[in-house]
């Protein structure tokens, strides 16, 4: 009879997630250059999903479903992030060119 996820496994995954988020926050705040933020954040998101799945969470329990709403929300999120990054790059280029004149 299956009684659900193993509590010890869940605790280990939770400690791992908290440690990963703590290390990431420290690195992003001090060491990592600005251009690496999207890469670091994507890598951390994939690691957190892997940890959740390793702790016996189901894909539905962590929100990994493939429905119309999910696809639309993902598209909106990706477009929003791309727009913000493009605007930040444009603003930086405008700032640099202003000082070069």
MOPE-V778700 format. One record per residue. PHI is phi in whole degrees, 0 to 359 (999 if undefined). PSI is psi in radians with two decimals (none if undefined). D_LAST is the distance of its C-alpha to the last C-alpha in Angstrom with 1 decimal. Layout:
# MOPE-V778700
<<PHI | PSI | D_LAST> <PHI | PSI | D_LAST>>
This chain:
# MOPE-V778700
<<999 | 2.24 | 73.9> <276 | 2.18 | 70.1> <256 | 0.19 | 69.2> <105 | -3.00 | 65.4> <294 | 2.60 | 62.7> <291 | 2.16 | 63.7> <300 | -0.63 | 62.6> <295 | -0.73 | 61.9> <296 | -0.70 | 59.6> <295 | -0.73 | 57.8> <296 | -0.74 | 57.3> <298 | -0.76 | 56.0> <296 | -0.69 | 53.4> <296 | -0.77 | 52.5> <297 | -0.73 | 52.0> <298 | -0.71 | 49.9> <295 | -0.79 | 47.7> <297 | -0.74 | 47.1> <296 | -0.77 | 46.4> <299 | -0.79 | 44.0> <294 | -0.65 | 42.1> <295 | -0.81 | 42.1> <296 | -0.74 | 40.8> <297 | -0.77 | 38.1> <298 | -0.72 | 37.0> <294 | -0.76 | 36.8> <293 | -0.79 | 34.9> <294 | -0.61 | 32.4> <284 | -0.32 | 31.8> <231 | -0.70 | 31.5> <252 | -0.75 | 31.2> <285 | 2.34 | 30.0> <290 | 2.75 | 26.3> <301 | -0.60 | 25.0> <293 | -0.33 | 25.1> <269 | -0.10 | 28.8> <305 | -0.87 | 29.9> <299 | -0.65 | 31.1> <292 | -0.80 | 33.0> <297 | -0.81 | 34.5> <295 | -0.66 | 35.5> <294 | -0.75 | 37.0> <297 | -0.73 | 39.0> <294 | -0.71 | 40.2> <299 | -0.76 | 41.3> <296 | -0.72 | 43.3> <296 | -0.71 | 44.9> <295 | -0.70 | 45.9> <296 | -0.75 | 47.5> <298 | -0.72 | 49.3> <296 | -0.74 | 50.6> <297 | -0.75 | 51.9> <293 | -0.63 | 53.7> <293 | -0.46 | 55.1> <273 | 0.26 | 56.5> <75 | 0.38 | 58.4> <282 | 2.49 | 56.3> <277 | 2.70 | 56.7> <303 | -0.64 | 53.8> <293 | -0.66 | 54.7> <295 | -0.52 | 54.9> <258 | 0.18 | 51.2> <87 | 0.31 | 50.1> <266 | 1.30 | 49.8> <246 | 2.72 | 51.5> <242 | 1.43 | 50.6> <238 | 3.09 | 51.2> <299 | -0.77 | 49.4> <297 | -0.71 | 48.0> <296 | -0.77 | 46.7> <296 | -0.74 | 45.0> <293 | -0.77 | 43.4> <297 | -0.70 | 42.2> <296 | -0.77 | 40.8> <298 | -0.77 | 38.9> <298 | -0.75 | 37.5> <298 | -0.81 | 36.5> <296 | -0.74 | 34.8> <295 | -0.71 | 32.9> <296 | -0.79 | 31.8> <296 | -0.77 | 30.6> <299 | -0.70 | 28.7> <294 | -0.75 | 27.1> <295 | -0.77 | 26.0> <295 | -0.67 | 24.7> <294 | -0.73 | 22.8> <295 | -0.70 | 21.3> <295 | -0.72 | 20.4> <295 | -0.72 | 18.7> <296 | -0.75 | 16.8> <296 | -0.67 | 15.8> <294 | -0.75 | 14.7> <298 | -0.69 | 12.6> <295 | -0.68 | 11.0> <294 | -0.75 | 10.5> <295 | -0.80 | 9.1> <292 | -0.51 | 6.5> <294 | -0.65 | 5.7> <280 | -0.32 | 5.6> <275 | -0.23 | 3.8> <282 | none | 0.0>>
